[in-house]
């Protein structure tokens, strides 16, 4: 959900679209939910046997782990949380 969100936000910001929040919030919230699910799976809260990740590369395989706790799923969750909160807390254009 991050890749389309980049283009939606870029076009919305460049055109000063007052409905940017309405266009981008669905992408951001969906990405946040997927990232939360991936983190629950990654940290063992949801057993891997109950998921669709049984074939191919495991969703819980440790690819990158900086400082012992910074992982790709955590970075994704952090990014979507910041974007979602920024969209929710920002004032729409034209309001004071």
C-alpha positions in Angstrom: 0.0 0.0 0.0 3.0 2.3 0.3 3.8 2.6 -3.4 0.4 3.8 -4.5 0.2 6.1 -1.4 3.4 7.9 -2.5 1.8 8.8 -5.9 -1.6 9.8 -4.4 0.1 12.0 -1.8 2.5 13.5 -4.4 -0.3 14.4 -6.8 -2.5 15.7 -4.0 0.2 17.9 -2.7 1.3 19.2 -6.0 -2.3 20.1 -7.1 -3.3 21.4 -3.6 -6.3 19.1 -3.6 -8.5 19.7 -0.6 -9.7 16.1 -0.7 -6.3 14.6 -0.3 -7.2 13.0 3.0 -10.2 11.2 1.5 -8.0 9.8 -1.2 -5.0 8.8 0.8 -6.5 7.7 4.2 -7.9 4.4 2.8 -4.4 3.4 1.5 -2.8 4.4 4.7 -5.2 2.6 7.1 -5.2 -0.5 4.9 -1.4 -0.5 5.0 -1.5 0.0 8.8 -3.7 -3.0 9.3 -1.6 -5.2 7.0 1.6 -4.0 8.8 0.0 -4.7 12.2 -1.0 -8.2 11.1 2.6 -8.8 9.8 4.1 -7.7 13.1 1.8 -10.0 15.1 2.8 -12.8 12.8 6.5 -11.9 12.9 6.7 -11.7 16.7 4.8 -15.0 17.2 1.5 -13.7 18.5 -0.3 -15.4 15.5 1.1 -18.9 14.9 2.6 -19.2 11.4 0.7 -22.5 10.9 -2.6 -20.6 10.8 -1.6 -18.2 8.0 -1.3 -18.3 4.2 2.5 -17.9 4.5 3.1 -21.6 4.6 4.4 -21.9 1.0 7.5 -20.1 -0.3 9.4 -17.6 1.8 8.3 -17.5 5.4 6.6 -14.3 6.6 8.5 -14.7 9.9 12.0 -15.2 8.5 14.4 -12.7 10.0 15.9 -10.8 7.1 17.2 -7.6 8.7 17.4 -6.9 12.4 19.1 -3.6 13.5 20.0 -3.1 17.2 18.2 -6.3 18.0 14.7 -5.0 17.5 14.4 -2.8 14.4 12.9 -5.1 11.7 11.3 -4.5 8.3 7.8 -5.2 9.6 8.4 -2.7 12.5 9.6 -0.1 10.0 6.5 -0.6 7.9 4.2 -0.3 10.9 6.0 2.8 12.0 5.8 4.4 8.6 2.1 3.7 8.2 1.3 4.9 11.8 3.1 8.2 11.2 1.4 8.7 7.8 -2.1 7.8 9.2 -1.7 10.1 12.3 -0.4 12.9 10.1 -3.4 12.6 7.8 -5.8 12.5 10.7 -4.3 15.4 12.6 -3.7 17.7 9.7 -6.0 20.6 9.0 -7.7 20.5 5.5 -6.6 23.4 3.3 -8.9 26.5 3.5 -9.6 26.1 7.2 -8.2 28.3 9.9 
